[in-house]
Amino acid sequence: MFEKVRVTSGIPYLDELTQGGFIKGSTNLVIGPAGAGKTIFGLHFLSEGALKNENGLLIAMQEPPWAIRRDASNFSFFDHNHYVEPEKIVMLDFTPSGWELWDPDSLNIGEDSPFIIEAEGVPYDETSLPTFLHRVFYHISQVVEEKKIERIVIDPLAAFRFYDYGNDEGFLRKITTGFLANIASLNVTTIAISELPSNTGASIFGEEYIADSIIHLDMLSVRGEMMRILRITKMRGTKHTTKTLTFQITNDGIIFLEIDKDK
């Protein structure tokens, strides 16, 4: 029987419910509305790797790394001096303010690039979404090799929405799934964060179909108070809990409120 190596999440109790964590080399989706705790989930994952001498990579596509580091400093599990400075956690800035890779001479990219996907009726353009994502992947692959990266967090995939391709949802699906397939080819355990309106089932991008696991985070109003919940709706090759778990975000990060010993 093929033995599955597990990669721990860094979130207390969660790994007990997933046979020890994510399968090594898998691509995993953490999905939910703004404020649900998705970025904190990703920081738990990267910090856990740093503690185990597994180098991590945060791909910032909406909030710049300096802001993520600032917010992360509020949590006991994240130590900037121990993780970021010694490059146990590398942060790449692909936010609109960090697009230094837009320089056409910065990378040798041509129309015959194997990673470029054209939208129907949209000509090749140095500033197009396909070209941008090729540059992102090219840079990621270099960092993964040079820094011996074992964990990746993409925060968020929803940044693709900033590009205007009209109502061509099929094209956006092709772009998103193609990008994640390229990331998966690196054989690095990955968490891709996707923003989703509360209480909706799926995104328009189709990343649910390529992901090896899907973890939904959400917020519900119960008797006038906000409650955060976590559900694992998919985890290939894993016997996982099907229960809805409630949690709080504290100075220690994500803490589950009720621990069911029977799982």
One Martini backbone bead per residue (centre of mass of N, CA, C, O) as a GRO file, in nm:
protein
  263
    1MET     BB    1   0.097   0.036   0.021
    2PHE     BB    2   0.059   0.366  -0.008
    3GLU     BB    3   0.229   0.613   0.163
    4LYS     BB    4   0.113   0.891   0.338
    5VAL     BB    5   0.234   1.198   0.373
    6ARG     BB    6   0.218   1.438   0.631
    7VAL     BB    7   0.096   1.783   0.678
    8THR     BB    8   0.081   2.009   0.908
    9SER     BB    9  -0.115   2.296   1.008
   10GLY     BB   10  -0.096   2.424   1.324
   11ILE     BB   11  -0.385   2.340   1.424
   12PRO     BB   12  -0.542   2.264   1.686
   13TYR     BB   13  -0.695   1.936   1.618
   14LEU     BB   14  -0.720   1.917   1.307
   15ASP     BB   15  -0.526   1.672   1.247
   16GLU     BB   16  -0.703   1.460   1.399
   17LEU     BB   17  -0.937   1.494   1.157
   18THR     BB   18  -0.697   1.415   0.905
   19GLN     BB   19  -0.474   1.196   0.957
   20GLY     BB   20  -0.236   1.444   1.010
   21GLY     BB   21  -0.323   1.603   0.746
   22PHE     BB   22  -0.181   1.686   0.471
   23ILE     BB   23  -0.085   1.588   0.175
   24LYS     BB   24   0.197   1.561   0.030
   25GLY     BB   25   0.174   1.783  -0.251
   26SER     BB   26  -0.084   1.922  -0.215
   27THR     BB   27  -0.395   2.090  -0.306
   28ASN     BB   28  -0.548   2.353  -0.107
   29LEU     BB   29  -0.869   2.483  -0.004
   30VAL     BB   30  -0.948   2.807   0.133
   31ILE     BB   31  -1.284   2.909   0.203
   32GLY     BB   32  -1.435   3.247   0.214
   33PRO     BB   33  -1.506   3.517   0.371
   34ALA     BB   34  -1.446   3.801   0.496
   35GLY     BB   35  -1.309   3.739   0.824
   36ALA     BB   36  -1.286   3.409   0.873
   37GLY     BB   37  -0.948   3.319   0.869
   38LYS     BB   38  -0.760   3.250   0.619
   39THR     BB   39  -0.484   3.386   0.670
   40ILE     BB   40  -0.439   3.255   0.946
   41PHE     BB   41  -0.430   2.972   0.842
   42GLY     BB   42  -0.176   3.016   0.664
   43LEU     BB   43   0.013   3.103   0.900
   44HIS     BB   44   0.004   2.845   1.054
   45PHE     BB   45   0.127   2.669   0.829
   46LEU     BB   46   0.401   2.825   0.803
   47SER     BB   47   0.489   2.817   1.103
   48GLU     BB   48   0.499   2.511   1.128
   49GLY     BB   49   0.724   2.477   0.922
   50ALA     BB   50   0.942   2.647   1.062
   51LEU     BB   51   0.957   2.461   1.317
   52LYS     BB   52   1.039   2.211   1.098
   53ASN     BB   53   1.227   2.316   0.866
   54GLU     BB   54   1.000   2.428   0.656
   55ASN     BB   55   0.988   2.604   0.395
   56GLY     BB   56   0.813   2.908   0.307
   57LEU     BB   57   0.544   3.053   0.086
   58LEU     BB   58   0.417   3.380   0.026
   59ILE     BB   59   0.152   3.483  -0.194
   60ALA     BB   60   0.088   3.814  -0.255
   61MET     BB   61  -0.226   3.954  -0.418
   62GLN     BB   62  -0.345   4.198  -0.211
   63GLU     BB   63  -0.178   4.195   0.049
   64PRO     BB   64   0.091   4.313   0.169
   65PRO     BB   65   0.352   4.189   0.348
   66TRP     BB   66   0.369   4.414   0.566
   67ALA     BB   67   0.071   4.374   0.659
   68ILE     BB   68   0.089   4.076   0.733
   69ARG     BB   69   0.313   4.106   0.944
   70ARG     BB   70   0.165   4.300   1.128
   71ASP     BB   71  -0.080   4.113   1.191
   72ALA     BB   72   0.087   3.857   1.280
   73SER     BB   73   0.214   3.991   1.546
   74ASN     BB   74  -0.056   3.926   1.723
   75PHE     BB   75   0.058   3.632   1.726
   76SER     BB   76   0.214   3.376   1.902
   77PHE     BB   77   0.299   3.183   1.644
   78PHE     BB   78   0.437   3.451   1.528
   79ASP     BB   79   0.788   3.512   1.422
   80HIS     BB   80   0.962   3.728   1.248
   81ASN     BB   81   1.262   3.673   1.343
   82HIS     BB   82   1.243   3.351   1.295
   83TYR     BB   83   1.108   3.343   0.994
   84VAL     BB   84   1.170   3.585   0.793
   85GLU     BB   85   1.471   3.663   0.820
   86PRO     BB   86   1.577   3.349   0.770
   87GLU     BB   87   1.376   3.237   0.545
   88LYS     BB   88   1.137   3.041   0.635
   89ILE     BB   89   0.965   3.293   0.524
   90VAL     BB   90   0.858   3.378   0.212
   91MET     BB   91   0.772   3.697   0.050
   92LEU     BB   92   0.558   3.778  -0.222
   93ASP     BB   93   0.488   4.066  -0.433
   94PHE     BB   94   0.160   4.064  -0.624
   95THR     BB   95   0.060   4.331  -0.600
   96PRO     BB   96  -0.012   4.623  -0.750
   97SER     BB   97   0.242   4.761  -0.586
   98GLY     BB   98   0.441   4.488  -0.679
   99TRP     BB   99   0.486   4.517  -1.016
  100GLU     BB  100   0.798   4.474  -1.118
  101LEU     BB  101   0.737   4.242  -1.345
  102TRP     BB  102   0.629   4.431  -1.584
  103ASP     BB  103   0.890   4.431  -1.710
  104PRO     BB  104   0.962   4.310  -2.018
  105ASP     BB  105   1.285   4.257  -1.940
  106SER     BB  106   1.273   4.067  -1.680
  107LEU     BB  107   1.150   3.853  -1.883
  108ASN     BB  108   1.150   3.577  -2.110
  109ILE     BB  109   0.862   3.646  -2.296
  110GLY     BB  110   0.649   3.474  -2.516
  111GLU     BB  111   0.399   3.353  -2.726
  112ASP     BB  112   0.528   3.042  -2.673
  113SER     BB  113   0.438   3.002  -2.400
  114PRO     BB  114   0.321   2.730  -2.204
  115PHE     BB  115   0.155   2.928  -1.981
  116ILE     BB  116  -0.016   3.062  -2.197
  117ILE     BB  117  -0.357   3.185  -2.202
  118GLU     BB  118  -0.599   3.255  -2.430
  119ALA     BB  119  -0.836   3.464  -2.507
  120GLU     BB  120  -1.099   3.504  -2.688
  121GLY     BB  121  -1.009   3.791  -2.871
  122VAL     BB  122  -0.729   3.814  -2.706
  123PRO     BB  123  -0.443   3.945  -2.732
  124TYR     BB  124  -0.130   3.960  -2.689
  125ASP     BB  125  -0.010   4.081  -2.358
  126GLU     BB  126   0.208   4.208  -2.125
  127THR     BB  127  -0.068   4.291  -1.929
  128SER     BB  128  -0.193   4.029  -1.897
  129LEU     BB  129  -0.304   3.775  -1.713
  130PRO     BB  130  -0.140   3.541  -1.836
  131THR     BB  131   0.133   3.686  -1.815
  132PHE     BB  132   0.133   3.739  -1.515
  133LEU     BB  133   0.108   3.436  -1.426
  134HIS     BB  134   0.368   3.349  -1.554
  135ARG     BB  135   0.549   3.528  -1.382
  136VAL     BB  136   0.468   3.415  -1.116
  137PHE     BB  137   0.549   3.119  -1.169
  138TYR     BB  138   0.841   3.165  -1.242
  139HIS     BB  139   0.919   3.285  -0.967
  140ILE     BB  140   0.827   3.055  -0.788
  141SER     BB  141   1.006   2.829  -0.907
  142GLN     BB  142   1.271   2.964  -0.826
  143VAL     BB  143   1.224   2.981  -0.518
  144VAL     BB  144   1.173   2.684  -0.463
  145GLU     BB  145   1.457   2.595  -0.550
  146GLU     BB  146   1.646   2.794  -0.386
  147LYS     BB  147   1.475   2.757  -0.089
  148LYS     BB  148   1.337   2.488  -0.043
  149ILE     BB  149   1.031   2.461  -0.074
  150GLU     BB  150   0.732   2.305   0.112
  151ARG     BB  151   0.544   2.569   0.141
  152ILE     BB  152   0.226   2.713   0.025
  153VAL     BB  153   0.070   3.046  -0.002
  154ILE     BB  154  -0.227   3.178  -0.151
  155ASP     BB  155  -0.307   3.544  -0.126
  156PRO     BB  156  -0.546   3.545  -0.338
  157LEU     BB  157  -0.733   3.427  -0.603
  158ALA     BB  158  -0.937   3.674  -0.619
  159ALA     BB  159  -0.746   3.878  -0.770
  160PHE     BB  160  -0.847   3.805  -1.063
  161ARG     BB  161  -1.099   4.006  -1.059
  162PHE     BB  162  -0.936   4.269  -1.155
  163TYR     BB  163  -0.984   4.150  -1.428
  164ASP     BB  164  -1.108   4.235  -1.754
  165TYR     BB  165  -1.336   3.976  -1.920
  166GLY     BB  166  -1.607   4.018  -1.859
  167ASN     BB  167  -1.816   3.714  -1.903
  168ASP     BB  168  -1.557   3.508  -1.911
  169GLU     BB  169  -1.567   3.240  -1.712
  170GLY     BB  170  -1.416   3.021  -1.871
  171PHE     BB  171  -1.146   3.168  -1.875
  172LEU     BB  172  -1.105   3.192  -1.567
  173ARG     BB  173  -1.102   2.891  -1.517
  174LYS     BB  174  -0.861   2.823  -1.696
  175ILE     BB  175  -0.659   3.002  -1.549
  176THR     BB  176  -0.686   2.890  -1.259
  177THR     BB  177  -0.640   2.585  -1.311
  178GLY     BB  178  -0.369   2.623  -1.456
  179PHE     BB  179  -0.217   2.754  -1.224
  180LEU     BB  180  -0.260   2.522  -1.016
  181ALA     BB  181  -0.126   2.302  -1.189
  182ASN     BB  182   0.153   2.432  -1.184
  183ILE     BB  183   0.188   2.428  -0.880
  184ALA     BB  184   0.153   2.117  -0.846
  185SER     BB  185   0.418   2.047  -1.016
  186LEU     BB  186   0.613   2.119  -0.762
  187ASN     BB  187   0.549   1.940  -0.508
  188VAL     BB  188   0.390   2.135  -0.305
  189THR     BB  189   0.240   2.225  -0.028
  190THR     BB  190  -0.086   2.379  -0.076
  191ILE     BB  191  -0.250   2.698  -0.009
  192ALA     BB  192  -0.556   2.820  -0.135
  193ILE     BB  193  -0.710   3.129  -0.133
  194SER     BB  194  -1.071   3.194  -0.124
  195GLU     BB  195  -1.316   3.417  -0.199
  196LEU     BB  196  -1.649   3.413  -0.043
  197PRO     BB  197  -1.955   3.443  -0.006
  198SER     BB  198  -2.173   3.400   0.221
  199ASN     BB  199  -2.349   3.099   0.182
  200THR     BB  200  -2.195   2.978  -0.056
  201GLY     BB  201  -2.082   2.713  -0.263
  202ALA     BB  202  -1.926   2.853  -0.519
  203SER     BB  203  -1.715   2.944  -0.749
  204ILE     BB  204  -1.619   3.069  -1.076
  205PHE     BB  205  -1.321   2.913  -1.113
  206GLY     BB  206  -1.289   2.586  -1.036
  207GLU     BB  207  -1.088   2.503  -0.792
  208GLU     BB  208  -1.246   2.264  -0.660
  209TYR     BB  209  -1.161   2.041  -0.881
  210ILE     BB  210  -0.834   2.051  -0.829
  211ALA     BB  211  -0.857   2.009  -0.543
  212ASP     BB  212  -0.783   1.794  -0.271
  213SER     BB  213  -0.899   2.019  -0.076
  214ILE     BB  214  -1.179   2.152   0.135
  215ILE     BB  215  -1.208   2.454   0.332
  216HIS     BB  216  -1.462   2.598   0.521
  217LEU     BB  217  -1.522   2.933   0.602
  218ASP     BB  218  -1.741   3.099   0.846
  219MET     BB  219  -2.023   3.325   0.924
  220LEU     BB  220  -2.252   3.352   1.202
  221SER     BB  221  -2.565   3.449   1.332
  222VAL     BB  222  -2.612   3.413   1.696
  223ARG     BB  223  -2.797   3.585   1.888
  224GLY     BB  224  -2.623   3.849   1.779
  225GLU     BB  225  -2.369   3.665   1.724
  226MET     BB  226  -2.058   3.584   1.610
  227MET     BB  227  -1.982   3.280   1.424
  228ARG     BB  228  -1.734   3.046   1.367
  229ILE     BB  229  -1.673   2.815   1.092
  230LEU     BB  230  -1.584   2.464   1.007
  231ARG     BB  231  -1.548   2.281   0.688
  232ILE     BB  232  -1.502   1.958   0.546
  233THR     BB  233  -1.575   1.874   0.197
  234LYS     BB  234  -1.271   1.784   0.110
  235MET     BB  235  -1.041   1.477   0.110
  236ARG     BB  236  -0.823   1.313  -0.039
  237GLY     BB  237  -0.733   1.015   0.106
  238THR     BB  238  -0.936   1.092   0.359
  239LYS     BB  239  -1.040   1.061   0.689
  240HIS     BB  240  -1.290   1.287   0.781
  241THR     BB  241  -1.463   1.515   0.911
  242THR     BB  242  -1.832   1.616   0.905
  243LYS     BB  243  -1.824   1.839   1.095
  244THR     BB  244  -1.916   2.131   1.252
  245LEU     BB  245  -1.689   2.382   1.347
  246THR     BB  246  -1.604   2.584   1.616
  247PHE     BB  247  -1.445   2.917   1.639
  248GLN     BB  248  -1.170   3.117   1.741
  249ILE     BB  249  -0.997   3.434   1.752
  250THR     BB  250  -0.688   3.469   1.897
  251ASN     BB  251  -0.366   3.513   2.007
  252ASP     BB  252  -0.341   3.192   1.906
  253GLY     BB  253  -0.567   3.197   1.702
  254ILE     BB  254  -0.704   2.906   1.619
  255ILE     BB  255  -0.988   2.802   1.826
  256PHE     BB  256  -1.161   2.550   1.942
  257LEU     BB  257  -1.457   2.504   2.133
  258GLU     BB  258  -1.524   2.200   2.039
  259ILE     BB  259  -1.425   1.873   2.147
  260ASP     BB  260  -1.458   1.571   1.978
  261LYS     BB  261  -1.356   1.261   2.071
  262ASP     BB  262  -1.517   1.108   1.825
  263LYS     BB  263  -1.515   1.295   1.554
   0.00000   0.00000   0.00000
